[in-house]
Amino acid sequence: MAALISGVLGSWIVIVMGYVRESARSPWLFYKIVPVPGGQTYPTPVPAYQIFALWLIILALVFAVFWFTSRVTSYHPEREEEV
């Protein structure tokens, strides 16, 4: 259980770090900044539920990749003759 929790928290940290990095590089993609006359911009932050939904999708994909990779590369003593 501790491994699962640490994996979820670790993936959350990596996703947040990537989000912060990319939003610093091109904030108009993440905040949907709309230029208005006079040179001012009004950022519209991404809603929290969209961030959470994206995190769940990425977490599921990462879990699937690691699950199938571990099944292929794991050691199976009963099938030692096949290898």
N, C-alpha and C positions, 0 to 999 in steps of 0.2 A: 504494500500500500504506500509505503514511503517512497518507493521508486516511482510509482505512478504520479504521486503528488509533486515530486521534484521534477519529473519530466514535464508535467503540465505547466508548472511555474517557470521552468527553464525555457520552454517554448514561448511562453507569454513574454518573458524578458527579451528574447531574441526578436520576436515580432514587434514589440514596442520600440526596440532600438532601431530596427529597420524603418518603422513608420516615422520616427523622429528624424532619422537621417534623410529620408526621401522628402519629407515635408519641409526640411530646411533647404534642400536643393531646389525644389520646384513647388513652392507653397500654393501656387494657383491651381495645381492639380488636386491638392488635398482640401483646400479651404474654399474652392470655387469663388475666388475673388473676382468680383464684377466691377470693372472700372466705371466710374461715374464722372460727369463733367466737373472740372475743377481739380482733377488729379487725385482725388481721394478714392480709397478702396475700402470696401466693407466686407470683411471676411465672414463667411458662413461656415462654422465648424461642422465636421461630419458628425451625425448623431451617434450616440454611444451604442445603440443597438446594432447599427451597421458595422461598427468596429468589432463588437462582440460576435456577430454572425460571421464575419470574415475570419476572425480568430478561430471559431469552431470549425469552419471549413478547412482552414490551413492545418489545424491540429488533427483533424480526421485524415487528411491526405498524408501528413507526416507519419502518423500512426500506421496507416496502411503500408507505406513504403518500408518502414522499419519492421513491421510484422512479417511481410512477405520476404524481406531480405533475411531476417533471422531464421525463417523456416527453411530457406534454401541453403544458407551457410552454416546452419547448426549441425552439431555432431550427432549422428545416429548410430550407436554401436550395433544395432540389429541389422543395419544395411551396410556394414563395413566391407563386405565382399563385393558389393556393386561398384564401389568407388575405385 
